[in-house]
Amino acid sequence: MSQPILRAESLGYGTGVVLHSVSFALAPGERVVLLGRSGAGKTTFLNAVHDRLVAAGQRIALVPQDHVLVPQLSVLRNVLMGRLDDHGALANLASLIRPRRADRAEILAILAGLGLSPEADRAVEGLSGGQRQRTALARALFRGGEVLIADEPVSAVDATQAAQLLGLMRARFPSAVLALHDVDLARGFATRLIGLRGGRIAFDATPPRVSDAEVEALYAP
Ligand SMILES: Nc1ncnc2c1ncn2[C@@H]1O[C@H](COP(=O)(O)OP(=O)(O)OP(=O)(O)O)[C@@H](O)[C@H]1O
């Protein structure tokens, strides 16, 4: 059963509308990828979907475009923050000072899968862009949830690594809504492609039903 999330809604900031009359529902098992040129409204769309699903009480793992990591803290502690809202403030403080053994073991296993084991105890501020991005993905994997919402989650890694990371995401989350700029990666990952152009949804269909010409038209000046 598809869950209606947006019903012919206008999305934007203040009085400015970025996307007009957007309808969106998400069925369990769907992996949706948003395509569109810079400024087309992908982040705006993702944020709206995120806010609605959270308001509806769903557990969502979010990978924002700018990662929102705490630079002074270690990779391990940043990943630990993926579950902060599962506990009270005191428990969180205690666990940030001294992570629980079980959490530490689980996080180290995730970091190993992401090639980040050597970085576990390094502060995020000293990491490369790709390492930071993988830290944000590790935080989402540790958090888990019904839906992954991720804004260009593999933009800072090479193509081979990107495909591997998307495979980990696919195994962990029943459903996903992502923005990706690499069309081949998007076609490989998605069960459904949504193209945004000119403030509207240009297409919303399974990858085989979206032609290369339709995708190219999204990016035409
Ligand atoms: N906080 C904000 N306040 C006002 N306008 C905003 C805000 N955030 C984004 N916009 C505007 O909304 C439009 C869509 O931006 P959005 O970030 O959703 O696009 P995008 O497709 O994600 O772009 P990119 O691929 O560059 O990340 C842009 O014109 C942008 O300038």
The ligand as an SDF file (V2000), in Angstrom:
LIG
                    3D

 31 33  0  0  0  0  0  0  0  0999 V2000
   16.4680   28.0970    2.6310 N   0  0  0  0  0  0  0  0  0  0  0  0
   16.1050   28.5930    1.4520 C   0  0  0  0  0  0  0  0  0  0  0  0
   15.5010   29.7910    1.3440 N   0  0  0  0  0  0  0  0  0  0  0  0
   15.1240   30.3090    0.1580 C   0  0  0  0  0  0  0  0  0  0  0  0
   15.3270   29.6820   -1.0250 N   0  0  0  0  0  0  0  0  0  0  0  0
   15.9160   28.4870   -0.9900 C   0  0  0  0  0  0  0  0  0  0  0  0
   16.3470   27.8740    0.2360 C   0  0  0  0  0  0  0  0  0  0  0  0
   16.9160   26.6750   -0.0550 N   0  0  0  0  0  0  0  0  0  0  0  0
   16.8510   26.5470   -1.3940 C   0  0  0  0  0  0  0  0  0  0  0  0
   16.2500   27.6380   -1.9510 N   0  0  0  0  0  0  0  0  0  0  0  0
   15.9870   27.8460   -3.3830 C   0  0  0  0  0  0  0  0  0  0  0  0
   15.0960   26.8380   -3.8100 O   0  0  0  0  0  0  0  0  0  0  0  0
   15.4480   26.3970   -5.1250 C   0  0  0  0  0  0  0  0  0  0  0  0
   15.6260   24.8770   -5.1090 C   0  0  0  0  0  0  0  0  0  0  0  0
   16.7410   24.5600   -4.2820 O   0  0  0  0  0  0  0  0  0  0  0  0
   17.1070   23.0580   -3.9080 P   0  0  0  0  0  0  0  0  0  0  0  0
   18.2430   23.1270   -2.9410 O   0  0  0  0  0  0  0  0  0  0  0  0
   15.8810   22.3440   -3.5080 O   0  0  0  0  0  0  0  0  0  0  0  0
   17.6110   22.4950   -5.3320 O   0  0  0  0  0  0  0  0  0  0  0  0
   18.4520   21.1900   -5.6750 P   0  0  0  0  0  0  0  0  0  0  0  0
   17.7980   20.5840   -6.8630 O   0  0  0  0  0  0  0  0  0  0  0  0
   18.5770   20.3510   -4.4610 O   0  0  0  0  0  0  0  0  0  0  0  0
   19.8530   21.8110   -6.0630 O   0  0  0  0  0  0  0  0  0  0  0  0
   21.3600   21.1920   -5.9270 P   0  0  0  0  0  0  0  0  0  0  0  0
   21.4320   20.0490   -6.9210 O   0  0  0  0  0  0  0  0  0  0  0  0
   22.2310   22.3630   -6.3270 O   0  0  0  0  0  0  0  0  0  0  0  0
   21.5350   20.7670   -4.5080 O   0  0  0  0  0  0  0  0  0  0  0  0
   16.7010   27.1570   -5.5350 C   0  0  0  0  0  0  0  0  0  0  0  0
   16.3150   28.2200   -6.3740 O   0  0  0  0  0  0  0  0  0  0  0  0
   17.2430   27.6630   -4.2300 C   0  0  0  0  0  0  0  0  0  0  0  0
   17.9050   28.8810   -4.4130 O   0  0  0  0  0  0  0  0  0  0  0  0
  1  2  1  0
  2  3  1  0
  2  7  2  0
  3  4  2  0
  4  5  1  0
  5  6  2  0
  6  7  1  0
  6 10  1  0
  7  8  1  0
  8  9  2  0
  9 10  1  0
 10 11  1  0
 11 12  1  0
 11 30  1  0
 12 13  1  0
 13 14  1  0
 13 28  1  0
 14 15  1  0
 15 16  1  0
 16 17  2  0
 16 18  1  0
 16 19  1  0
 19 20  1  0
 20 21  2  0
 20 22  1  0
 20 23  1  0
 23 24  1  0
 24 25  2  0
 24 26  1  0
 24 27  1  0
 28 29  1  0
 28 30  1  0
 30 31  1  0
M  END
$$$$
